[in-house]
């Protein structure tokens, strides 16, 4: 499957964008919250995975505001309740940046 043009391509398991820090290969909930900001890194949890939806904000059919509500948080319930199409789920896969792991503290 080819990447939609608004997605940044992956460099191994870590994605980078100019002037954007490297993201870890796995995340705790604390990482998602700490690394997320509304300016250039919009991370969210869906299921047991972490997604960077920064490049998708302006293309989201429901508007970027709904995505921004969940930046740095768990959006699993909201994502599932909407009943997204197969195409939406395929696009989400392109935002994947790593698994969610237990916080060991």
C-alpha positions as CSV (number, residue, x, y, z in Angstrom):
1,X,0.0,0.0,0.0
2,X,1.5,3.4,-0.9
3,X,1.4,6.3,1.5
4,X,-1.1,9.0,1.0
5,X,0.7,12.2,0.1
6,X,0.1,14.0,3.4
7,X,1.9,11.3,5.4
8,X,5.5,11.5,6.3
9,X,7.4,8.4,5.2
10,X,8.9,6.2,7.8
11,X,12.6,5.9,8.5
12,X,12.8,2.4,10.0
13,X,10.7,2.3,13.1
14,X,11.3,6.0,13.9
15,X,9.6,8.8,11.9
16,X,11.2,12.2,11.5
17,X,10.2,15.5,10.2
18,X,12.3,18.6,9.8
19,X,12.7,20.3,13.1
20,X,10.8,17.6,14.9
21,X,12.5,15.3,17.4
22,X,12.8,11.6,16.8
23,X,10.1,9.6,18.4
24,X,10.8,6.4,20.4
25,X,10.1,3.0,18.9
26,X,7.6,2.3,21.7
27,X,5.5,4.5,24.0
28,X,4.0,4.6,27.5
29,X,0.9,6.7,28.1
30,X,3.2,9.2,29.8
31,X,5.4,9.4,26.7
32,X,2.3,10.1,24.5
33,X,1.2,12.9,26.8
34,X,4.7,14.4,27.2
35,X,5.7,14.3,23.5
36,X,2.4,15.6,22.2
37,X,1.8,19.3,21.5
38,X,-0.6,21.1,19.2
39,X,2.1,22.7,17.1
40,X,4.0,19.8,15.5
41,X,3.5,16.4,17.2
42,X,-0.1,15.2,17.6
43,X,0.1,11.7,19.1
44,X,-2.8,9.7,20.3
45,X,-3.5,6.2,21.5
46,X,-6.0,3.9,19.7
47,X,-6.1,0.4,21.0
48,X,-2.6,-0.7,21.9
49,X,-0.9,1.5,19.4
50,X,0.3,5.1,19.1
51,X,-0.4,7.2,16.1
52,X,1.0,10.6,14.9
53,X,-1.9,12.3,13.2
54,X,-0.2,15.6,12.7
55,X,-0.1,15.2,8.9
56,X,-3.7,14.2,8.7
57,X,-5.3,17.1,10.8
58,X,-6.4,19.2,7.9
59,X,-7.6,16.3,5.8
60,X,-9.8,14.7,8.5
61,X,-13.4,14.6,7.1
62,X,-14.8,15.4,10.6
63,X,-12.5,18.4,11.0
64,X,-9.2,18.7,12.8
65,X,-10.9,19.9,16.0
66,X,-12.1,16.3,16.9
67,X,-8.6,15.0,16.5
68,X,-7.1,17.9,18.5
69,X,-9.4,17.0,21.4
70,X,-7.5,13.7,21.8
71,X,-3.9,14.8,21.3
72,X,-1.8,13.2,24.0
73,X,-4.6,11.0,25.1
74,X,-6.4,7.7,24.5
75,X,-8.9,8.0,21.5
76,X,-9.8,4.4,21.4
77,X,-13.5,4.7,22.5
78,X,-14.1,7.7,20.3
79,X,-12.6,6.1,17.2
80,X,-14.6,2.9,17.7
81,X,-17.9,4.6,18.4
82,X,-17.8,6.6,15.1
83,X,-17.7,3.4,13.0
84,X,-14.9,4.3,10.7
85,X,-14.7,2.9,7.2
86,X,-12.1,0.4,6.0
87,X,-10.4,3.3,4.1
88,X,-10.2,5.3,7.3
89,X,-8.6,2.3,9.1
90,X,-6.1,1.9,6.3
91,X,-5.2,5.6,6.6
92,X,-4.8,5.3,10.3
93,X,-2.3,2.5,9.8
94,X,-0.1,5.0,7.9
95,X,0.0,7.2,11.0
96,X,1.3,4.3,13.2
97,X,4.5,5.2,15.1
98,X,4.8,2.4,17.7
99,X,3.2,0.1,20.2
100,X,1.8,1.3,23.6
101,X,3.6,-0.4,26.4
102,X,3.0,-0.5,30.2
103,X,4.6,2.2,32.2
104,X,7.1,0.5,34.6
105,X,7.0,3.2,37.3
